[in-house]
């Protein structure tokens, strides 16, 4: 009996919990609120698992038009370019646990926005709380709520 328990512990300890944000998410504008800018008319986030990290895609429609952004990043890895938006910004991703991760957007070496993402316990809702400084130098907090698709 003790041997089986030891074998079970060895094989289960090394396996990480699945990242619950993997999949497609649609913005729920009614539950979202922004201090800077306006809540997008629509936004879809897609997260795909890659070894040691994620591939992320964002399709957003706002008052200016449609924006598609994507990147691939390793958890805790270096800054990577965001493709599809304005040239220059980079992003890094930190996995906190299987329900929580953070992103750090930078312009040069300066962090311009930090977003804390949390998946609900039932894994049906994703909340992203972004903090940063707007173009006028004012601090802001934007909260985006997404429903799993």
N, C-alpha and C positions, 0 to 999 in steps of 0.2 A: 504493500500500500504506500509506504513512504517513498519508494522508488518512483511509482507512477506520479505521485504528487510533485516530486522533484523534476521529473521530465516535463510535466504540464507547466510548471513554473518557468522552466528554461525556454520552452517554445512560445509562451505567451508574453514574456517580459520584453522580448526584442521587437515585437510588432507594435508599431505606432497606431494610434486611433485614426480612423479615416477623417479627412478634413471635410467637415459638414457643409462648407460653402461651395464645394465642387458642384457644378451644375449651372442652370440658367435662372436668372432673377429679373423680375420686372418691377420698375419703380412704382410705388403707390404714392402718387402726388398728394392725395388727401391726408396721408399720415406724415408727410415730409414737411420740414420747415427750414427756411434759409434766412440767415442774417445778411449774407452777402450774395448779390445776384438774385435770380429768381429760380424757383423750382422748375426743372425742365418739364416740357410738355410730355415727354416720354424718355425712358432710358432702360436699356437692357444690359445687364452684366452677365458675362459667361466666364466661368472659371473651369479650367481643365487641369487635372493633375499631371505633372511631369516629375521625373525623379528628383526629389529634393526641393520641389518648388511648385510653381503654377504658371500656366499661360492664362492671361486675362484679356478679355475683349469687352469694350464698352461701345454701345451705339446709343447716341444721345440726340434728341431733337429739342432745340430751344428756340428762342426768339430770333437768333442769328441764323440758324440752319441746322444741318445734320453734321455730326462729328463722330468719326469712328477712330478709336484709339485701341492699341493692343501692345502687349509686352509679354516677355517671358522672364521670370526671375526665380532665383534660388532663395529659399527662406534663409535669412541672415546673411545673404550674399551681397555682392557689390551692387552699386547703382547700375541700372540698365536704361537704355533710351526707351521712351514711349513713342511708338510709331503711329502716325496718322494725325496727330494734333500739331500745334505749332512746334517748329524745330527748336531743339535745345533742352527741354525739361527731361529729367531722369526720375526714376522711381526705384525704391528699395522696398522689400517686403520682409516682415518679421512674423513668424508663426508663434503665437502665444500658447495655444492649445488647440484641440480639434474643433472648437467652436469660435475661436477668436484669432484674428490677425490684424496687423497694422501695416499701413503703407506710408512712405515718406517721400513726398515729391520735392525735387530740388531744382533750382536754377543755379547752375554753377555749383558752388559748395554750400549754398544757403537753402535750408529747408523752407519751402514756401507753404506747404500744407501737410498735415499729419492726419490720416484717417484711421480711426479705430473701428473695425468691423466685428460685429458679434452676431452669431446665428442663435436664434431662439432655441429653447430646450426641445421643442417639438420639430425643429429643423425646417419650419415652414416660412420663417421670416428672417431677413438679414437687415441689420441696422448699421449704417455707416455714419459715424460722427466725425466730420472734418473740421479741423481748427487751423487757422492760419491768419495772415494779415492781407487785407485787400489792397488794391492799387493806391488807395488814399492813406494807407498806413493804419487802418482801423482793424483791430482784432475781430474775428468772426467765428461763429460755430454754425455749421450747416448740418442738419440731420436728414439723411435720406433713408427711407424705409422701403424695402423690396420684398415682394412675394415670390416664393419659389414657383417655377414654371414646370 
